[in-house]
Amino acid sequence: MKSFFYICIGLLLVSCTSNTIYKKPENLIPKDSMVSLLTDMYIASSAKNQKNKFLKREKNYMFLVYEKYRIDSTRFDASNTYYTSKVDEYAEILKKVKKNIDLLDSLYREKQEIQDSIKGIKKGGKLKRDIVLDKEILLDDTPKELIKREDREFEKKDLKKIK
């Protein structure tokens, strides 16, 4: 009885190997397109938790990614399954995806710094003295509406100078 149990355990361990390499699908997405596709998919999946400009949360942005690359979910699933069966290739693809996301993040941060420098805002800095409240305002405590209000006040002053 013991030997039968050991044989069953041994067969179970041997049969559970994951050396399955899937056949290359006919409509395989090329690696470079797969990198771009996965980059956009990661961005779309993280964006679903953010509110859009209408203050609504979209349930799913994936259909927009599929539409952009003119593919459907079955083609993506077949290609993704093929690439995941080849671990080394998939690891390369994911490294490129991470590099793309990091690059996009750094570009966004640079753009934000440029916009802030144009407005004269420094991280942790102070805005000019508020005329209404008669005190300096720390940016860390300032809501976005206050910055918009100050922008409108500057625009009004510029319009008065023109007239």
C-alpha positions as YAML, in Angstrom:
chain: A
units: angstrom
residues:
- id: 1
  name: MET
  ca: [0.00, 0.00, 0.00]
- id: 2
  name: LYS
  ca: [2.85, 2.38, 0.86]
- id: 3
  name: SER
  ca: [4.62, 1.72, -2.42]
- id: 4
  name: PHE
  ca: [1.41, 2.40, -4.37]
- id: 5
  name: PHE
  ca: [1.09, 5.74, -2.56]
- id: 6
  name: TYR
  ca: [4.71, 6.68, -3.41]
- id: 7
  name: ILE
  ca: [4.22, 5.72, -7.04]
- id: 8
  name: CYS
  ca: [1.11, 7.93, -7.26]
- id: 9
  name: ILE
  ca: [2.96, 10.87, -5.68]
- id: 10
  name: GLY
  ca: [5.91, 10.37, -8.05]
- id: 11
  name: LEU
  ca: [3.64, 10.26, -11.11]
- id: 12
  name: LEU
  ca: [1.82, 13.35, -9.92]
- id: 13
  name: LEU
  ca: [5.07, 15.30, -9.53]
- id: 14
  name: VAL
  ca: [6.38, 14.23, -12.93]
- id: 15
  name: SER
  ca: [3.12, 15.04, -14.71]
- id: 16
  name: CYS
  ca: [2.92, 18.55, -13.24]
- id: 17
  name: THR
  ca: [5.83, 20.03, -15.18]
- id: 18
  name: SER
  ca: [5.06, 23.18, -17.12]
- id: 19
  name: ASN
  ca: [7.24, 22.67, -20.18]
- id: 20
  name: THR
  ca: [4.34, 23.41, -22.48]
- id: 21
  name: ILE
  ca: [5.30, 25.50, -25.50]
- id: 22
  name: TYR
  ca: [2.28, 26.54, -27.49]
- id: 23
  name: LYS
  ca: [2.25, 26.60, -31.26]
- id: 24
  name: LYS
  ca: [2.79, 29.96, -32.87]
- id: 25
  name: PRO
  ca: [-0.65, 31.37, -33.74]
- id: 26
  name: GLU
  ca: [-1.35, 32.39, -37.32]
- id: 27
  name: ASN
  ca: [-2.14, 35.97, -36.38]
- id: 28
  name: LEU
  ca: [0.62, 36.46, -33.80]
- id: 29
  name: ILE
  ca: [1.16, 40.04, -32.68]
- id: 30
  name: PRO
  ca: [4.82, 41.02, -33.30]
- id: 31
  name: LYS
  ca: [7.02, 41.68, -30.25]
- id: 32
  name: ASP
  ca: [7.35, 45.43, -30.79]
- id: 33
  name: SER
  ca: [3.59, 45.80, -31.20]
- id: 34
  name: MET
  ca: [3.06, 43.60, -28.15]
- id: 35
  name: VAL
  ca: [5.30, 45.92, -26.11]
- id: 36
  name: SER
  ca: [3.26, 48.97, -27.18]
- id: 37
  name: LEU
  ca: [0.01, 47.12, -26.65]
- id: 38
  name: LEU
  ca: [0.92, 45.96, -23.14]
- id: 39
  name: THR
  ca: [2.16, 49.45, -22.25]
- id: 40
  name: ASP
  ca: [-1.19, 50.93, -23.24]
- id: 41
  name: MET
  ca: [-3.05, 48.13, -21.48]
- id: 42
  name: TYR
  ca: [-1.23, 48.75, -18.19]
- id: 43
  name: ILE
  ca: [-1.99, 52.45, -18.46]
- id: 44
  name: ALA
  ca: [-5.64, 51.72, -19.26]
- id: 45
  name: SER
  ca: [-6.00, 49.31, -16.37]
- id: 46
  name: SER
  ca: [-4.55, 51.84, -13.93]
- id: 47
  name: ALA
  ca: [-6.67, 54.65, -15.39]
- id: 48
  name: LYS
  ca: [-9.94, 52.93, -14.63]
- id: 49
  name: ASN
  ca: [-9.57, 53.95, -10.97]
- id: 50
  name: GLN
  ca: [-9.12, 57.62, -11.86]
- id: 51
  name: LYS
  ca: [-11.97, 60.03, -12.51]
- id: 52
  name: ASN
  ca: [-12.16, 61.56, -15.98]
- id: 53
  name: LYS
  ca: [-12.84, 65.22, -16.75]
- id: 54
  name: PHE
  ca: [-16.57, 64.65, -16.22]
- id: 55
  name: LEU
  ca: [-15.81, 63.29, -12.71]
- id: 56
  name: LYS
  ca: [-17.00, 59.82, -13.67]
- id: 57
  name: ARG
  ca: [-15.11, 56.58, -13.44]
- id: 58
  name: GLU
  ca: [-15.07, 54.53, -16.59]
- id: 59
  name: LYS
  ca: [-15.45, 50.83, -16.05]
- id: 60
  name: ASN
  ca: [-13.14, 49.65, -18.78]
- id: 61
  name: TYR
  ca: [-10.74, 51.35, -21.17]
- id: 62
  name: MET
  ca: [-9.46, 48.11, -22.72]
- id: 63
  name: PHE
  ca: [-11.83, 48.30, -25.66]
- id: 64
  name: LEU
  ca: [-10.16, 51.59, -26.62]
- id: 65
  name: VAL
  ca: [-6.76, 49.90, -26.60]
- id: 66
  name: TYR
  ca: [-8.08, 47.05, -28.74]
- id: 67
  name: GLU
  ca: [-9.61, 49.60, -31.09]
- id: 68
  name: LYS
  ca: [-6.36, 51.58, -31.31]
- id: 69
  name: TYR
  ca: [-4.36, 48.52, -32.38]
- id: 70
  name: ARG
  ca: [-7.22, 47.09, -34.48]
- id: 71
  name: ILE
  ca: [-7.22, 43.74, -32.72]
- id: 72
  name: ASP
  ca: [-9.73, 41.78, -30.71]
- id: 73
  name: SER
  ca: [-9.39, 40.13, -27.33]
- id: 74
  name: THR
  ca: [-9.07, 36.62, -28.79]
- id: 75
  name: ARG
  ca: [-6.08, 37.62, -30.91]
- id: 76
  name: PHE
  ca: [-4.47, 39.26, -27.89]
- id: 77
  name: ASP
  ca: [-5.16, 36.22, -25.71]
- id: 78
  name: ALA
  ca: [-3.65, 33.85, -28.28]
- id: 79
  name: SER
  ca: [-0.53, 36.00, -28.66]
- id: 80
  name: ASN
  ca: [-0.21, 36.58, -24.92]
- id: 81
  name: THR
  ca: [-0.53, 32.85, -24.22]
- id: 82
  name: TYR
  ca: [2.15, 32.10, -26.81]
- id: 83
  name: TYR
  ca: [4.57, 34.68, -25.38]
- id: 84
  name: THR
  ca: [3.95, 33.62, -21.77]
- id: 85
  name: SER
  ca: [4.84, 30.05, -22.68]
- id: 86
  name: LYS
  ca: [8.28, 31.37, -23.67]
- id: 87
  name: VAL
  ca: [9.34, 32.86, -20.35]
- id: 88
  name: ASP
  ca: [12.58, 34.48, -21.53]
- id: 89
  name: GLU
  ca: [10.91, 36.30, -24.43]
- id: 90
  name: TYR
  ca: [8.04, 37.43, -22.23]
- id: 91
  name: ALA
  ca: [10.48, 38.72, -19.60]
- id: 92
  name: GLU
  ca: [12.16, 40.82, -22.31]
- id: 93
  name: ILE
  ca: [8.80, 42.18, -23.41]
- id: 94
  name: LEU
  ca: [7.85, 43.10, -19.85]
- id: 95
  name: LYS
  ca: [11.21, 44.83, -19.28]
- id: 96
  name: LYS
  ca: [10.57, 46.97, -22.36]
- id: 97
  name: VAL
  ca: [7.04, 47.70, -21.13]
- id: 98
  name: LYS
  ca: [8.40, 48.83, -17.75]
- id: 99
  name: LYS
  ca: [10.99, 50.99, -19.51]
- id: 100
  name: ASN
  ca: [8.24, 52.61, -21.61]
- id: 101
  name: ILE
  ca: [6.07, 53.31, -18.58]
- id: 102
  name: ASP
  ca: [9.01, 54.79, -16.67]
- id: 103
  name: LEU
  ca: [9.86, 56.97, -19.67]
- id: 104
  name: LEU
  ca: [6.27, 58.19, -19.96]
- id: 105
  name: ASP
  ca: [6.22, 58.93, -16.23]
- id: 106
  name: SER
  ca: [9.43, 60.96, -16.40]
- id: 107
  name: LEU
  ca: [8.16, 62.88, -19.45]
- id: 108
  name: TYR
  ca: [4.92, 63.66, -17.61]
- id: 109
  name: ARG
  ca: [6.82, 64.87, -14.54]
- id: 110
  name: GLU
  ca: [9.08, 67.09, -16.69]
- id: 111
  name: LYS
  ca: [6.05, 68.56, -18.43]
- id: 112
  name: GLN
  ca: [4.41, 69.21, -15.06]
- id: 113
  name: GLU
  ca: [7.56, 70.94, -13.75]
- id: 114
  name: ILE
  ca: [7.66, 73.16, -16.84]
- id: 115
  name: GLN
  ca: [4.01, 74.12, -16.39]
- id: 116
  name: ASP
  ca: [4.60, 74.83, -12.71]
- id: 117
  name: SER
  ca: [7.66, 76.95, -13.48]
- id: 118
  name: ILE
  ca: [5.64, 78.96, -15.99]
- id: 119
  name: LYS
  ca: [3.06, 79.61, -13.28]
- id: 120
  name: GLY
  ca: [5.82, 80.45, -10.82]
- id: 121
  name: ILE
  ca: [4.99, 77.59, -8.52]
- id: 122
  name: LYS
  ca: [7.71, 75.72, -6.71]
- id: 123
  name: LYS
  ca: [7.26, 72.47, -4.86]
- id: 124
  name: GLY
  ca: [6.74, 73.34, -1.21]
- id: 125
  name: GLY
  ca: [6.91, 77.03, -2.09]
- id: 126
  name: LYS
  ca: [4.56, 79.89, -1.39]
- id: 127
  name: LEU
  ca: [2.21, 81.85, -3.58]
- id: 128
  name: LYS
  ca: [2.15, 85.62, -3.49]
- id: 129
  name: ARG
  ca: [0.39, 87.26, -0.59]
- id: 130
  name: ASP
  ca: [-3.36, 86.75, -0.85]
- id: 131
  name: ILE
  ca: [-5.10, 90.13, -0.96]
- id: 132
  name: VAL
  ca: [-8.40, 88.86, 0.42]
- id: 133
  name: LEU
  ca: [-6.99, 86.79, 3.27]
- id: 134
  name: ASP
  ca: [-3.92, 89.04, 3.75]
- id: 135
  name: LYS
  ca: [-1.53, 86.18, 4.36]
- id: 136
  name: GLU
  ca: [0.87, 83.97, 2.45]
- id: 137
  name: ILE
  ca: [-0.53, 80.71, 1.22]
- id: 138
  name: LEU
  ca: [1.45, 77.49, 1.33]
- id: 139
  name: LEU
  ca: [1.02, 75.35, -1.76]
- id: 140
  name: ASP
  ca: [0.83, 72.17, 0.25]
- id: 141
  name: ASP
  ca: [-2.38, 73.46, 1.84]
- id: 142
  name: THR
  ca: [-3.76, 75.14, -1.29]
- id: 143
  name: PRO
  ca: [-6.63, 73.54, -3.22]
- id: 144
  name: LYS
  ca: [-6.67, 73.68, -7.00]
- id: 145
  name: GLU
  ca: [-9.57, 76.13, -6.95]
- id: 146
  name: LEU
  ca: [-7.40, 78.73, -5.21]
- id: 147
  name: ILE
  ca: [-4.76, 78.51, -7.92]
- id: 148
  name: LYS
  ca: [-7.45, 78.82, -10.59]
- id: 149
  name: ARG
  ca: [-8.90, 81.84, -8.78]
- id: 150
  name: GLU
  ca: [-5.50, 83.54, -8.70]
- id: 151
  name: ASP
  ca: [-5.04, 82.82, -12.40]
- id: 152
  name: ARG
  ca: [-8.40, 84.49, -13.09]
- id: 153
  name: GLU
  ca: [-7.36, 87.52, -11.00]
- id: 154
  name: PHE
  ca: [-4.15, 87.87, -13.01]
- id: 155
  name: GLU
  ca: [-6.14, 87.66, -16.24]
- id: 156
  name: LYS
  ca: [-8.50, 90.40, -15.00]
- id: 157
  name: LYS
  ca: [-5.54, 92.63, -14.17]
- id: 158
  name: ASP
  ca: [-4.11, 92.06, -17.65]
- id: 159
  name: LEU
  ca: [-7.47, 92.91, -19.24]
- id: 160
  name: LYS
  ca: [-7.66, 96.16, -17.25]
- id: 161
  name: LYS
  ca: [-4.19, 97.14, -18.48]
- id: 162
  name: ILE
  ca: [-5.25, 96.56, -22.09]
- id: 163
  name: LYS
  ca: [-8.36, 98.75, -21.76]
...
